[in-house]
Amino acid sequence: MIPVSAVLVTLAIGCHKQDPVEVQELRWLETADPIADAKSALAKGDHRLRAVYGLTVSIPGTDSKDFESFKQNYGIYEIAGTTDGLRNEEHGRLVLMAIKYSEAYNQHIINAYKPLAHP
């Protein structure tokens, strides 16, 4: 006889495998800490800002008119799975998490790292 907990774990894993790829790519946000992640990145010399895909690429927490300047002075890392073409409600929830995560992450990087020229 198979324990009920084993069946539940199998069902839970099976549900995640059926999620759209974009949802799977964003699941890490559920346990992410943007400030700790930004501090860790800076300690490794990585000062790239987190960006998200939409109609265009944007850097949450910054003014869109300064996009090129931030991109040049800090660099950017686009978060996979973000888009304006949402696959389902869960994808929408995770994209909003990615935007909020990026805002906090980016503000920490901008406050802690000052390139020679910045906006």
C-alpha positions as CSV (number, residue, x, y, z in Angstrom):
1,M,0.0,0.0,0.0
2,I,1.3,3.4,-1.0
3,P,1.3,6.1,1.8
4,V,-1.0,9.0,1.2
5,S,1.8,11.5,1.6
6,A,3.7,9.8,-1.3
7,V,0.7,10.2,-3.5
8,L,0.3,13.9,-2.5
9,V,3.9,14.6,-3.2
10,T,3.7,12.9,-6.6
11,L,0.5,14.9,-7.5
12,A,2.2,18.1,-6.4
13,I,5.3,17.4,-8.5
14,G,3.1,16.5,-11.4
15,C,1.2,19.7,-11.2
16,H,4.4,21.8,-11.4
17,K,5.6,19.9,-14.4
18,Q,2.4,20.9,-16.2
19,D,2.9,24.6,-15.4
20,P,4.0,26.8,-18.4
21,V,7.8,27.1,-18.7
22,E,7.5,30.8,-17.8
23,V,5.9,29.9,-14.5
24,Q,8.6,27.3,-13.7
25,E,11.2,29.9,-14.5
26,L,9.8,32.3,-12.0
27,R,9.1,29.9,-9.1
28,W,12.4,30.9,-7.4
29,L,10.8,34.3,-6.6
30,E,8.6,32.7,-4.0
31,T,11.5,32.3,-1.6
32,A,13.8,35.0,-2.9
33,D,15.2,37.8,-0.7
34,P,16.1,40.8,-3.0
35,I,18.2,42.6,-0.5
36,A,20.3,39.5,0.5
37,D,20.6,38.6,-3.2
38,A,21.8,42.2,-4.1
39,K,24.3,42.1,-1.3
40,S,25.6,38.7,-2.4
41,A,25.9,40.0,-6.0
42,L,27.8,43.1,-5.0
43,A,30.1,41.0,-2.9
44,K,30.9,39.1,-6.1
45,G,31.4,42.3,-8.1
46,D,28.1,42.0,-9.9
47,H,26.3,45.3,-10.0
48,R,23.8,44.5,-12.8
49,L,20.3,45.7,-12.3
50,R,17.4,43.3,-12.7
51,A,15.2,43.9,-15.7
52,V,11.9,42.5,-16.8
53,Y,10.4,41.8,-20.2
54,G,7.1,43.5,-21.3
55,L,6.4,45.4,-24.5
56,T,10.0,46.4,-24.0
57,V,12.7,45.6,-21.4
58,S,12.4,47.8,-18.3
59,I,14.3,48.2,-15.1
60,P,11.8,48.3,-12.2
61,G,12.4,51.1,-9.7
62,T,14.0,53.4,-12.2
63,D,12.8,56.1,-14.6
64,S,12.3,54.6,-18.1
65,K,13.9,57.7,-19.7
66,D,17.2,56.7,-18.0
67,F,17.1,53.1,-19.3
68,E,20.2,53.4,-21.6
69,S,22.2,55.2,-18.9
70,F,21.4,52.6,-16.3
71,K,22.1,49.8,-18.8
72,Q,25.5,51.3,-19.7
73,N,26.6,52.1,-16.2
74,Y,25.3,49.1,-14.2
75,G,24.5,46.5,-16.8
76,I,21.2,44.5,-16.7
77,Y,20.2,41.0,-16.2
78,E,16.7,40.1,-17.6
79,I,14.6,37.8,-15.5
80,A,13.6,34.8,-17.6
81,G,9.8,34.1,-17.6
82,T,8.7,37.8,-17.4
83,T,6.5,39.1,-20.2
84,D,3.4,41.1,-20.9
85,G,1.9,38.0,-22.5
86,L,0.7,36.3,-19.4
87,R,0.1,32.5,-19.7
88,N,-2.3,32.2,-16.7
89,E,-3.2,33.8,-13.4
90,E,-0.2,32.1,-11.6
91,H,2.1,33.6,-14.2
92,G,0.6,37.0,-13.6
93,R,1.2,36.7,-9.9
94,L,4.8,35.7,-10.4
95,V,5.5,38.5,-12.9
96,L,4.2,41.0,-10.3
97,M,6.6,39.3,-7.8
98,A,9.4,39.7,-10.3
99,I,8.7,43.4,-10.7
100,K,8.5,44.0,-6.9
101,Y,11.6,41.9,-6.3
102,S,13.5,43.9,-9.0
103,E,12.4,47.2,-7.5
104,A,13.9,46.3,-4.1
105,Y,17.0,44.6,-5.6
106,N,17.7,47.5,-8.0
107,Q,17.2,50.2,-5.3
108,H,19.7,48.4,-3.1
109,I,22.3,48.1,-5.9
110,I,21.8,51.8,-7.0
111,N,22.2,53.0,-3.4
112,A,25.3,50.8,-2.7
113,Y,27.2,51.0,-6.0
114,K,28.1,54.2,-7.7
115,P,29.6,53.9,-11.1
116,L,31.8,56.8,-12.4
117,A,29.0,58.2,-14.4
118,H,25.3,57.6,-13.5
119,P,22.0,59.2,-14.1
